[in-house]
Amino acid sequence: MKMSGNMPVIDMIRTGQNIRKLRERAGLSVKDLQDIFGFATPQAIYKWQHGAAMPTIDNLVVLAAVFEVQMEEILVLDVEIRGRISA
């Protein structure tokens, strides 16, 4: 299958904001997530929330389960590019 136009791009900043919002909605602290993932420090979670890094696929699966959402509900695609693909 050949794709024309631009490919979807993940908006890292807005995805990070979404992770923070979903974490807060679930009533979890950054420390709670750190414990769930078994991370020695909370730095990875802060990087996700600030859009400086993206969770790996396996961590996205865990986040989706913890937040009780689909993975697609965590990721935020660049709307402008997504609009051009569906047009």
VENVENGI-V533697 format. One record per run of one state. SS is the DSSP state (h for helix, s for strand, l for the rest). FROM is the first residue (numbers start at 1). TO is the last residue. If there is no record, write none. Layout:
ss = [SS | SS]
from = [FROM | FROM]
to = [TO | TO]
//
This chain:
ss = [l | s | l | h | l | h | l | h | l | h | l | h | l | s | l | h | l]
from = [1 | 10 | 11 | 12 | 26 | 30 | 38 | 43 | 51 | 57 | 68 | 71 | 74 | 77 | 78 | 79 | 87]
to = [9 | 10 | 11 | 25 | 29 | 37 | 42 | 50 | 56 | 67 | 70 | 73 | 76 | 77 | 78 | 86 | 87]
//
